Amino acid sequence: ALYVLWIALASAGVFCLARRWLAGMSHARVGFLAWLLVLLVCAAVAEAVAWLMPVELVAGISHLDLLVRTLGIGAILAALILRYRYEYHLQRQQELAEDQARYLALQARIRPHFLFNSLNTVISLVPNQPEKAQQILHDLSDLFRASLGSEARSSTLVRELELTRQYIEVEKLRLGGRLRVKWDLDELPGLAAMPPLLLQPLVENAVYHGIEPAVEGGEVHIYGRLRRNLIVLSVSNSLPEEAGKRERRGNRMALENIRQRLRVFFGEEAGMHTGMVEDQYQVRIWFPRREAAA
């Protein structure tokens, strides 16, 4: 057992040293060279053992017999392990490709909601408030450039907060004093990575289903904290008196879409919870802090 452990540890060390040299080669070439490296390690360990301890005295076998046995067993085990690692790599690549495709499909599904809701906002203002509609169109150009002009899989927290602020300014032009927003953010890491269009749809959902139906409007509360290594964001909104009877098909945001994008992007470490907190409806999301790639 100790003999096998020496070979395993020596092989791992050789692989670490050769990793940069093997990078960029084809899978077949890497596998063959890795197999040869294991055989070289087996031969080196066998020679070292034969030199330190005469195997004829210890195990009753000749030097050549020890070398042949070590190389034979090492060749078979190395081939099996490398084959297993190759199959595992292919499976992981397939899973990543499927996750990427599912993520892009979910992302593509969320973008039209933002576009259609924004255009509906402008259309509602054109008959009676054309100047305000024109101002909103100017603001929307920046929003569309940020949200629709990039197909990036990842965004940053500071960018998503800015996009949400721009969206709120657009809605304030339409709703006026009926829309009140309270920000409660405490030293969040601005460069933390997150999926694009994650926070803004939650605020949009709060505006369309909580604030707009109420005659006197209401308040949207945006909260953010860093809890250990988890970023926690929540969006709460007051509810109209007849909440639940109102449903806007074109503007209803799919919370399940956001939940799935969080899961694809972060895995099991991220999540979302919805429900009533006192007299307000709250959507809370959390995800691990990860620095966005430069």
C-alpha positions as a printed Julia matrix, in Angstrom:
294×3 Matrix{Float64}:
   0.0     0.0     0.0
   2.84    2.38    0.82
   4.48    1.54   -2.49
   1.3     2.45   -4.4
   0.96    5.64   -2.36
   4.47    6.72   -3.37
   3.59    6.23   -7.03
   0.29    8.12   -6.69
   1.86   11.09   -4.91
   4.78   11.24   -7.32
   2.41   11.1   -10.31
   0.3    13.93   -8.87
   3.41   16.04   -8.4
   4.58   15.39  -11.96
   1.15   16.31  -13.33
   1.22   19.6   -11.42
   4.64   20.43  -12.85
   3.6    19.45  -16.39
   0.2    21.15  -16.33
   1.38   24.29  -18.09
   3.26   22.25  -20.68
   0.18   20.1   -21.4
  -2.21   23.06  -21.63
  -3.48   23.75  -25.12
  -2.89   20.23  -26.46
  -5.65   17.99  -27.78
  -7.4    15.61  -25.4
  -5.87   12.57  -27.11
  -2.33   13.92  -26.87
  -2.76   14.99  -23.25
  -4.11   11.56  -22.33
  -1.27    9.72  -24.06
   1.43   11.95  -22.55
  -0.15   11.67  -19.09
  -0.13    7.88  -19.45
   3.57    7.96  -20.41
   4.34   10.2   -17.44
   2.72    7.7   -15.09
   4.86    4.92  -16.57
   7.99    7.03  -16.08
   7.01    7.64  -12.46
   6.38    3.92  -11.96
   9.8     3.08  -13.38
  11.5     5.75  -11.27
   9.82    4.6    -8.05
  10.61    0.95   -8.81
  14.27    1.8    -9.41
  14.41    3.87   -6.23
  12.93    1.04   -4.16
  15.29   -1.5    -5.72
  18.24    0.75   -4.94
  17.21    1.5    -1.35
  16.03   -2.0    -0.46
  17.22   -5.05   -2.41
  13.89   -6.63   -3.37
  15.45  -10.09   -3.59
  15.9    -9.97    0.17
  12.61   -8.24    1.05
  10.0    -9.65   -1.35
  11.79  -12.58   -2.9
  11.49  -11.2    -6.46
  14.12  -10.02   -8.87
  14.82   -6.41   -9.81
  13.52   -6.97  -13.36
  10.39   -8.7   -12.07
   9.62   -5.72   -9.79
  10.06   -3.3   -12.67
   7.85   -5.31  -15.05
   5.09   -5.78  -12.47
   5.12   -2.1   -11.51
   4.97   -0.96  -15.14
   2.23   -3.44  -16.03
  -0.05   -2.63  -13.12
   0.68    1.09  -13.46
  -0.13    1.06  -17.19
  -3.5    -0.64  -16.63
  -4.56    1.51  -13.67
  -3.4     4.73  -15.34
  -5.35    3.9   -18.5
  -8.52    3.2   -16.49
  -8.21    6.35  -14.38
  -7.42    8.59  -17.35
 -10.37    7.13  -19.26
 -12.65    7.81  -16.31
 -11.37   11.39  -16.03
 -11.93   11.91  -19.76
 -15.52   10.65  -19.58
 -16.14   12.84  -16.53
 -14.72   15.86  -18.37
 -17.0    15.24  -21.36
 -20.02   14.9   -19.08
 -19.18   18.16  -17.29
 -18.71   19.96  -20.61
 -22.11   18.74  -21.75
 -23.75   19.83  -18.5
 -22.14   23.27  -18.74
 -23.28   23.63  -22.34
 -26.84   22.68  -21.37
 -26.8    25.13  -18.46
 -25.49   27.87  -20.74
 -28.21   27.21  -23.33
 -30.92   27.16  -20.66
 -29.57   30.35  -19.11
 -29.53   32.18  -22.45
 -33.07   31.01  -23.16
 -34.24   32.34  -19.8
 -32.36   35.59  -20.37
 -33.93   36.03  -23.8
 -37.35   35.46  -22.27
 -36.91   38.19  -19.62
 -35.71   40.89  -22.05
 -38.98   41.29  -24.03
 -40.88   41.95  -20.79
 -38.67   44.93  -20.07
 -38.97   46.2   -23.64
 -42.76   45.82  -23.9
 -43.43   47.32  -20.49
 -41.26   50.34  -21.28
 -42.98   50.9   -24.62
 -46.38   50.61  -22.96
 -45.29   53.33  -20.55
 -44.48   55.66  -23.45
 -47.69   54.8   -25.32
 -49.8    55.63  -22.28
 -48.26   59.13  -22.11
 -48.29   60.11  -25.8
 -51.95   61.33  -26.03
 -51.92   63.64  -23.0
 -48.26   64.2   -22.09
 -46.18   64.1   -25.28
 -43.28   66.08  -23.76
 -42.99   63.65  -20.89
 -43.18   60.75  -23.35
 -40.31   62.28  -25.31
 -38.23   62.63  -22.15
 -38.9    59.01  -21.26
 -37.79   57.9   -24.72
 -34.46   59.64  -24.18
 -34.06   57.9   -20.82
 -35.1    54.57  -22.31
 -32.35   54.78  -24.92
 -29.79   54.49  -22.12
 -31.71   51.67  -20.51
 -31.97   49.71  -23.75
 -28.29   50.24  -24.45
 -27.43   48.76  -21.07
 -29.98   45.95  -20.97
 -30.55   44.95  -24.59
 -27.32   45.91  -26.25
 -25.18   43.37  -24.46
 -25.42   39.6   -24.6
 -23.04   39.22  -21.66
 -23.85   36.32  -19.39
 -22.67   38.21  -16.32
 -23.21   41.7   -14.96
 -22.13   43.47  -11.76
 -24.13   44.61   -8.77
 -23.27   48.27   -9.29
 -24.42   48.09  -12.91
 -27.7    46.41  -11.97
 -28.35   49.02   -9.27
 -27.75   51.82  -11.76
 -30.07   50.18  -14.28
 -32.73   49.9   -11.58
 -32.32   53.57  -10.64
 -32.75   54.58  -14.28
 -35.88   52.48  -14.54
 -37.32   54.07  -11.39
 -36.69   57.55  -12.8
 -38.67   56.58  -15.9
 -41.58   55.32  -13.82
 -41.51   58.41  -11.61
 -42.08   60.54  -14.71
 -45.17   58.48  -15.44
 -46.57   57.99  -11.93
 -45.34   61.18  -10.29
 -45.79   61.35   -6.53
 -47.71   58.09   -6.48
 -44.43   56.2    -6.65
 -42.23   56.49   -3.58
 -38.97   54.57   -3.36
 -36.85   53.9    -0.3
 -33.28   52.69   -0.78
 -31.59   50.85    2.08
 -28.22   49.58    0.84
 -25.3    49.09    3.2
 -21.79   48.9     1.69
 -22.53   46.27   -0.91
 -19.63   45.02   -3.09
 -20.27   46.82   -6.36
 -18.09   44.5    -8.45
 -19.88   41.35   -7.32
 -20.99   39.23  -10.26
 -24.67   38.52  -10.87
 -26.98   37.71  -13.79
 -28.09   40.71  -15.89
 -31.61   42.09  -15.43
 -32.13   40.49  -12.03
 -33.07   43.37   -9.72
 -34.87   45.67  -12.18
 -37.61   43.12  -13.04
 -38.36   42.71   -9.33
 -38.83   46.47   -8.97
 -40.91   46.54  -12.14
 -43.09   43.78  -10.76
 -43.57   45.77   -7.54
 -44.53   48.92   -9.46
 -47.01   47.28  -11.82
 -48.72   45.03   -9.28
 -48.39   47.01   -6.07
 -48.09   50.73   -6.81
 -49.89   51.42  -10.09
 -53.25   49.82   -9.13
 -53.49   51.9    -5.93
 -55.19   55.28   -6.31
 -52.81   56.9    -3.84
 -49.81   54.9    -5.03
 -47.43   53.37   -2.56
 -43.84   52.72   -1.59
 -41.22   50.35   -2.94
 -38.49   49.44   -0.47
 -35.18   48.19   -1.92
 -32.96   46.58    0.68
 -29.45   45.16    0.39
 -26.95   43.69    2.82
 -23.79   41.6     2.8
 -24.27   38.71    5.25
 -20.94   36.98    5.71
 -20.26   35.92    2.12
 -23.86   36.16    0.9
 -25.4    39.18   -0.82
 -29.04   39.6     0.2
 -31.37   41.83   -1.83
 -35.07   42.33   -1.26
 -37.81   44.35   -2.92
 -40.95   45.08   -0.9
 -44.05   46.96   -1.97
 -47.31   48.06   -0.43
 -50.43   46.39   -1.79
 -53.59   47.94   -3.23
 -56.89   47.22   -1.51
 -58.0    44.77   -4.19
 -54.69   42.96   -4.58
 -55.04   39.63   -6.35
 -57.83   40.71   -8.72
 -55.47   42.56  -11.01
 -53.44   40.69  -13.6
 -51.59   42.22  -16.54
 -50.49   39.52  -18.93
 -47.89   41.58  -20.78
 -46.37   43.07  -17.65
 -46.46   40.21  -15.2
 -42.85   39.26  -14.46
 -42.0    35.58  -14.17
 -40.45   35.16  -10.74
 -39.71   31.56  -11.62
 -37.52   32.84  -14.46
 -35.4    34.79  -11.98
 -35.26   31.84   -9.6
 -33.99   29.56  -12.36
 -31.41   32.06  -13.61
 -30.07   32.4   -10.07
 -29.82   28.63   -9.79
 -28.04   28.24  -13.14
 -25.63   31.11  -12.41
 -24.75   30.31   -8.79
 -25.93   26.76   -8.16
 -27.44   25.68   -4.85
 -25.88   28.6    -2.95
 -28.44   31.07   -4.35
 -32.16   31.24   -3.77
 -35.33   33.31   -3.7
 -38.22   33.65   -1.27
 -41.52   35.43   -1.79
 -44.26   36.22    0.7
 -45.96   38.73    2.94
 -43.91   40.6     5.54
 -46.28   42.52    7.79
 -48.52   44.37    5.3
 -46.11   44.33    2.35
 -45.3    41.83   -0.37
 -41.6    40.98   -0.41
 -39.3    39.2    -2.84
 -35.94   38.33   -1.33
 -32.99   36.89   -3.24
 -29.56   35.85   -2.03
 -26.41   34.69   -3.78
 -22.71   34.22   -2.95
 -20.26   37.06   -3.34
 -18.09   36.47   -6.4
 -15.95   39.09   -8.05
 -16.84   39.69  -11.69
 -14.22   38.78  -14.27
 -12.21   41.74  -15.55
